[in-house]
Amino acid sequence: MASYKKSDARAFCKENMKGIWAAIPYPFDASDNIDEDAFRADIRHYIDDLHIKGFFVGGMIGEFWCMTKEERLRGQEIACDEAGDVPIIAHTGHTSAKEAVELTNAAAEAGATYAILANPYLGAQGIPERVRAFFKYVCDNVDLGVSLFNTGATGYSLSPQLVRELVGDNENICCIKNAQPKYHCDEVRHAVGDEIVVSDPMETQWFYSRAYHKQQTFMSGPDPFLLQRTGNLGMEKYTDLIDEGNLEEAWTARESMNPLRRTAEKWLWGPWSKGAFPIAALKDWMDLMGMAGGPTRAPMIPLTADEKKELEGDLRSVGLID
């Protein structure tokens, strides 16, 4: 269970949700089950080699939409167990508010530090009164600190005003992962930044978010394990330089990663911006780097042999694999 009282969720989150976090996938095995050993090995790599400070599990990157409830419960249990003292924010969003409560309370029992819920889609449909009713029901019936996951992948986005209302309605909303354009993140920071943790989850914006907005956490995306490798932690390097006050050197370090960003734009963020979840490319990317991405599930379609070969060549050309 959480180590804080529900009424203290915001203060706890402000004090403790810090540094670079990653949104991580579940590897599936040949029998189409969660590959527990591979998942645990990935988590150890993230912590021991890449120094990642927290994990978002069971979200968009985690393919929650194609998992059974039992798999979602088991996945968050494994993550909490293997991560140990490293905090977990478990995605417990669902079209059913009642099911979201069950998933959230199970995450608390498993040892998750926080829960995060994507915008409710079918039923709520972005209608402010319905969105407020959904989160009110969930927050009234759970004790964990709750983060909003404001993603347009649900068919709509929360306006800064609606974010303000949700924070006002629910004492345990303590964070927002605001996957929105920069101007929107600026407006959300202005509206609620004094009360809750606000995270722009785009690595391309992280330098500015950290240096100029004093964003305390990168929460979160796959960038920390896709753009970094053992012994070459570029994202960590430029973040540390920012924190040391050496912005010129931090910018140079940040800019040195541009070839990696162009590769990520080609395979991941470009397709994502057009509405196609590039999970197959992400998982093959992981496999090529020595992690366990594993296969995707329907309706995702695997990369072709030619596409995999092209991806391998791109990763080699930017130094992510030898």
MOCORFEN-V625602 format. One record per residue. N is the residue number from 1. RES is the residue in one small letter. SS is DSSP state (hx for helix, st for strand, lp for the rest). PHI is phi in degrees with one decimal (999 if undefined). Layout:
n=N res=RES ss=SS phi=PHI
n=N res=RES ss=SS phi=PHI
This chain:
n=1 res=m ss=lp phi=999
n=2 res=a ss=lp phi=-61.6
n=3 res=s ss=lp phi=-89.2
n=4 res=y ss=lp phi=-133.0
n=5 res=k ss=lp phi=-78.6
n=6 res=k ss=hx phi=-53.7
n=7 res=s ss=hx phi=-68.5
n=8 res=d ss=hx phi=-102.5
n=9 res=a ss=hx phi=-57.6
n=10 res=r ss=hx phi=-67.5
n=11 res=a ss=hx phi=-63.3
n=12 res=f ss=hx phi=-63.7
n=13 res=c ss=hx phi=-64.5
n=14 res=k ss=hx phi=-59.5
n=15 res=e ss=hx phi=-80.8
n=16 res=n ss=hx phi=-118.5
n=17 res=m ss=lp phi=-84.7
n=18 res=k ss=lp phi=-138.5
n=19 res=g ss=st phi=80.8
n=20 res=i ss=st phi=-90.6
n=21 res=w ss=st phi=-108.7
n=22 res=a ss=st phi=-129.1
n=23 res=a ss=st phi=-91.6
n=24 res=i ss=st phi=-116.4
n=25 res=p ss=lp phi=-93.7
n=26 res=y ss=lp phi=-97.7
n=27 res=p ss=lp phi=-79.5
n=28 res=f ss=st phi=-102.4
n=29 res=d ss=lp phi=-97.2
n=30 res=a ss=lp phi=-65.3
n=31 res=s ss=lp phi=-94.5
n=32 res=d ss=lp phi=67.3
n=33 res=n ss=lp phi=-115.2
n=34 res=i ss=st phi=-60.3
n=35 res=d ss=lp phi=-85.2
n=36 res=e ss=hx phi=-61.1
n=37 res=d ss=hx phi=-62.6
n=38 res=a ss=hx phi=-66.5
n=39 res=f ss=hx phi=-62.5
n=40 res=r ss=hx phi=-63.8
n=41 res=a ss=hx phi=-63.9
n=42 res=d ss=hx phi=-60.9
n=43 res=i ss=hx phi=-61.3
n=44 res=r ss=hx phi=-61.7
n=45 res=h ss=hx phi=-62.0
n=46 res=y ss=hx phi=-58.0
n=47 res=i ss=hx phi=-80.5
n=48 res=d ss=hx phi=-76.9
n=49 res=d ss=lp phi=-101.2
n=50 res=l ss=lp phi=-105.0
n=51 res=h ss=lp phi=61.3
n=52 res=i ss=lp phi=-71.3
n=53 res=k ss=lp phi=-97.0
n=54 res=g ss=st phi=-176.5
n=55 res=f ss=st phi=-135.1
n=56 res=f ss=st phi=-97.8
n=57 res=v ss=st phi=-116.5
n=58 res=g ss=lp phi=77.9
n=59 res=g ss=lp phi=-100.4
n=60 res=m ss=lp phi=-61.4
n=61 res=i ss=lp phi=-63.7
n=62 res=g ss=lp phi=-83.1
n=63 res=e ss=lp phi=55.5
n=64 res=f ss=hx phi=-60.5
n=65 res=w ss=hx phi=-67.2
n=66 res=c ss=hx phi=-112.1
n=67 res=m ss=lp phi=-110.5
n=68 res=t ss=lp phi=-74.9
n=69 res=k ss=hx phi=-59.3
n=70 res=e ss=hx phi=-62.3
n=71 res=e ss=hx phi=-68.2
n=72 res=r ss=hx phi=-61.9
n=73 res=l ss=hx phi=-63.9
n=74 res=r ss=hx phi=-67.3
n=75 res=g ss=hx phi=-60.5
n=76 res=q ss=hx phi=-70.2
n=77 res=e ss=hx phi=-63.7
n=78 res=i ss=hx phi=-61.4
n=79 res=a ss=hx phi=-60.1
n=80 res=c ss=hx phi=-64.0
n=81 res=d ss=hx phi=-65.5
n=82 res=e ss=hx phi=-73.8
n=83 res=a ss=hx phi=-72.1
n=84 res=g ss=lp phi=63.2
n=85 res=d ss=lp phi=-81.0
n=86 res=v ss=lp phi=-77.0
n=87 res=p ss=st phi=-68.3
n=88 res=i ss=st phi=-119.3
n=89 res=i ss=st phi=-112.3
n=90 res=a ss=st phi=-95.0
n=91 res=h ss=st phi=-77.4
n=92 res=t ss=lp phi=-122.0
n=93 res=g ss=lp phi=-67.4
n=94 res=h ss=lp phi=-163.3
n=95 res=t ss=lp phi=-68.7
n=96 res=s ss=lp phi=-93.2
n=97 res=a ss=hx phi=-62.8
n=98 res=k ss=hx phi=-63.8
n=99 res=e ss=hx phi=-65.8
n=100 res=a ss=hx phi=-62.1
n=101 res=v ss=hx phi=-63.3
n=102 res=e ss=hx phi=-62.1
n=103 res=l ss=hx phi=-65.2
n=104 res=t ss=hx phi=-68.2
n=105 res=n ss=hx phi=-66.4
n=106 res=a ss=hx phi=-67.0
n=107 res=a ss=hx phi=-62.2
n=108 res=a ss=hx phi=-62.3
n=109 res=e ss=hx phi=-62.5
n=110 res=a ss=hx phi=-74.9
n=111 res=g ss=lp phi=112.0
n=112 res=a ss=lp phi=-63.7
n=113 res=t ss=lp phi=-82.4
n=114 res=y ss=st phi=-143.7
n=115 res=a ss=st phi=-117.3
n=116 res=i ss=st phi=-137.9
n=117 res=l ss=st phi=-129.5
n=118 res=a ss=st phi=-65.4
n=119 res=n ss=lp phi=-52.3
n=120 res=p ss=lp phi=-64.0
n=121 res=y ss=lp phi=-107.0
n=122 res=l ss=lp phi=-58.1
n=123 res=g ss=lp phi=95.2
n=124 res=a ss=lp phi=-69.6
n=125 res=q ss=lp phi=55.5
n=126 res=g ss=lp phi=81.1
n=127 res=i ss=lp phi=-71.5
n=128 res=p ss=hx phi=-51.3
n=129 res=e ss=hx phi=-63.8
n=130 res=r ss=hx phi=-72.6
n=131 res=v ss=hx phi=-61.7
n=132 res=r ss=hx phi=-63.6
n=133 res=a ss=hx phi=-65.5
n=134 res=f ss=hx phi=-60.7
n=135 res=f ss=hx phi=-69.4
n=136 res=k ss=hx phi=-63.0
n=137 res=y ss=hx phi=-61.0
n=138 res=v ss=hx phi=-63.2
n=139 res=c ss=hx phi=-64.7
n=140 res=d ss=hx phi=-67.7
n=141 res=n ss=lp phi=-113.0
n=142 res=v ss=lp phi=-134.4
n=143 res=d ss=lp phi=-107.9
n=144 res=l ss=lp phi=-66.8
n=145 res=g ss=st phi=-65.2
n=146 res=v ss=st phi=-113.4
n=147 res=s ss=st phi=-108.1
n=148 res=l ss=st phi=-81.5
n=149 res=f ss=st phi=-117.1
n=150 res=n ss=st phi=-88.6
n=151 res=t ss=st phi=-120.3
n=152 res=g ss=hx phi=-69.2
n=153 res=a ss=hx phi=-63.0
n=154 res=t ss=hx phi=-83.6
n=155 res=g ss=lp phi=102.2
n=156 res=y ss=lp phi=-162.6
n=157 res=s ss=lp phi=-124.3
n=158 res=l ss=lp phi=-74.9
n=159 res=s ss=lp phi=-73.8
n=160 res=p ss=hx phi=-54.1
n=161 res=q ss=hx phi=-66.0
n=162 res=l ss=hx phi=-68.0
n=163 res=v ss=hx phi=-58.9
n=164 res=r ss=hx phi=-58.2
n=165 res=e ss=hx phi=-68.5
n=166 res=l ss=hx phi=-63.8
n=167 res=v ss=hx phi=-64.4
n=168 res=g ss=hx phi=-66.6
n=169 res=d ss=hx phi=-76.8
n=170 res=n ss=lp phi=-132.4
n=171 res=e ss=lp phi=-66.4
n=172 res=n ss=lp phi=-97.8
n=173 res=i ss=st phi=-74.5
n=174 res=c ss=st phi=-122.3
n=175 res=c ss=st phi=-161.4
n=176 res=i ss=st phi=-141.1
n=177 res=k ss=st phi=-91.3
n=178 res=n ss=st phi=-104.5
n=179 res=a ss=st phi=-80.4
n=180 res=q ss=lp phi=-138.4
n=181 res=p ss=lp phi=-59.3
n=182 res=k ss=hx phi=-55.4
n=183 res=y ss=hx phi=-61.9
n=184 res=h ss=hx phi=-67.3
n=185 res=c ss=hx phi=-60.7
n=186 res=d ss=hx phi=-62.4
n=187 res=e ss=hx phi=-68.5
n=188 res=v ss=hx phi=-68.1
n=189 res=r ss=hx phi=-58.0
n=190 res=h ss=hx phi=-64.2
n=191 res=a ss=hx phi=-75.6
n=192 res=v ss=hx phi=-136.0
n=193 res=g ss=lp phi=-62.4
n=194 res=d ss=lp phi=-76.9
n=195 res=e ss=lp phi=-105.0
n=196 res=i ss=lp phi=-129.6
n=197 res=v ss=st phi=-76.5
n=198 res=v ss=st phi=-113.3
n=199 res=s ss=st phi=-123.1
n=200 res=d ss=lp phi=-81.5
n=201 res=p ss=lp phi=-87.6
n=202 res=m ss=lp phi=-90.1
n=203 res=e ss=hx phi=-62.2
n=204 res=t ss=hx phi=-61.9
n=205 res=q ss=hx phi=-101.6
n=206 res=w ss=hx phi=-61.3
n=207 res=f ss=hx phi=-56.0
n=208 res=y ss=hx phi=-68.5
n=209 res=s ss=hx phi=-61.9
n=210 res=r ss=hx phi=-76.6
n=211 res=a ss=hx phi=-73.6
n=212 res=y ss=hx phi=-111.3
n=213 res=h ss=lp phi=-104.9
n=214 res=k ss=lp phi=55.2
n=215 res=q ss=lp phi=-63.7
n=216 res=q ss=lp phi=-82.4
n=217 res=t ss=st phi=-143.7
n=218 res=f ss=st phi=-92.5
n=219 res=m ss=st phi=-130.8
n=220 res=s ss=st phi=-170.6
n=221 res=g ss=st phi=-157.8
n=222 res=p ss=lp phi=-83.8
n=223 res=d ss=hx phi=-53.0
n=224 res=p ss=hx phi=-62.1
n=225 res=f ss=hx phi=-109.2
n=226 res=l ss=hx phi=-96.1
n=227 res=l ss=lp phi=-100.2
n=228 res=q ss=lp phi=-125.0
n=229 res=r ss=st phi=-140.2
n=230 res=t ss=lp phi=-51.5
n=231 res=g ss=lp phi=86.2
n=232 res=n ss=st phi=-142.3
n=233 res=l ss=lp phi=-100.5
n=234 res=g ss=hx phi=-62.5
n=235 res=m ss=hx phi=-66.0
n=236 res=e ss=hx phi=-62.5
n=237 res=k ss=hx phi=-61.6
n=238 res=y ss=hx phi=-71.7
n=239 res=t ss=hx phi=-66.2
n=240 res=d ss=hx phi=-61.6
n=241 res=l ss=hx phi=-65.9
n=242 res=i ss=hx phi=-59.3
n=243 res=d ss=hx phi=-64.9
n=244 res=e ss=lp phi=-80.8
n=245 res=g ss=lp phi=86.9
n=246 res=n ss=lp phi=-96.9
n=247 res=l ss=hx phi=-70.0
n=248 res=e ss=hx phi=-65.1
n=249 res=e ss=hx phi=-69.0
n=250 res=a ss=hx phi=-62.1
n=251 res=w ss=hx phi=-64.8
n=252 res=t ss=hx phi=-60.6
n=253 res=a ss=hx phi=-65.6
n=254 res=r ss=hx phi=-63.7
n=255 res=e ss=hx phi=-67.8
n=256 res=s ss=lp phi=-64.6
n=257 res=m ss=lp phi=-90.2
n=258 res=n ss=hx phi=-57.9
n=259 res=p ss=hx phi=-60.0
n=260 res=l ss=hx phi=-66.6
n=261 res=r ss=hx phi=-64.3
n=262 res=r ss=hx phi=-64.1
n=263 res=t ss=hx phi=-66.4
n=264 res=a ss=hx phi=-65.2
n=265 res=e ss=hx phi=-64.0
n=266 res=k ss=hx phi=-63.9
n=267 res=w ss=hx phi=-94.9
n=268 res=l ss=hx phi=-118.1
n=269 res=w ss=hx phi=-76.8
n=270 res=g ss=hx phi=-61.0
n=271 res=p ss=hx phi=-58.9
n=272 res=w ss=hx phi=-61.6
n=273 res=s ss=hx phi=-64.6
n=274 res=k ss=lp phi=-95.4
n=275 res=g ss=lp phi=93.6
n=276 res=a ss=lp phi=-106.7
n=277 res=f ss=lp phi=-65.2
n=278 res=p ss=lp phi=-88.0
n=279 res=i ss=hx phi=-66.0
n=280 res=a ss=hx phi=-63.3
n=281 res=a ss=hx phi=-65.1
n=282 res=l ss=hx phi=-60.9
n=283 res=k ss=hx phi=-70.8
n=284 res=d ss=hx phi=-66.2
n=285 res=w ss=hx phi=-56.8
n=286 res=m ss=hx phi=-60.9
n=287 res=d ss=hx phi=-57.5
n=288 res=l ss=hx phi=-65.5
n=289 res=m ss=lp phi=-89.2
n=290 res=g ss=lp phi=94.8
n=291 res=m ss=lp phi=-91.4
n=292 res=a ss=lp phi=-108.2
n=293 res=g ss=lp phi=-81.2
n=294 res=g ss=lp phi=77.8
n=295 res=p ss=st phi=-76.4
n=296 res=t ss=lp phi=-94.5
n=297 res=r ss=lp phi=-116.9
n=298 res=a ss=lp phi=-57.6
n=299 res=p ss=lp phi=-90.7
n=300 res=m ss=lp phi=-67.3
n=301 res=i ss=lp phi=-114.4
n=302 res=p ss=lp phi=-61.9
n=303 res=l ss=lp phi=-66.5
n=304 res=t ss=lp phi=-74.4
n=305 res=a ss=hx phi=-59.7
n=306 res=d ss=hx phi=-66.4
n=307 res=e ss=hx phi=-65.1
n=308 res=k ss=hx phi=-62.0
n=309 res=k ss=hx phi=-64.3
n=310 res=e ss=hx phi=-66.1
n=311 res=l ss=hx phi=-60.3
n=312 res=e ss=hx phi=-58.3
n=313 res=g ss=hx phi=-62.8
n=314 res=d ss=hx phi=-65.9
n=315 res=l ss=hx phi=-66.7
n=316 res=r ss=hx phi=-67.9
n=317 res=s ss=hx phi=-67.2
n=318 res=v ss=lp phi=-104.0
n=319 res=g ss=lp phi=82.8
n=320 res=l ss=lp phi=-81.9
n=321 res=i ss=lp phi=-134.0
n=322 res=d ss=lp phi=-87.5
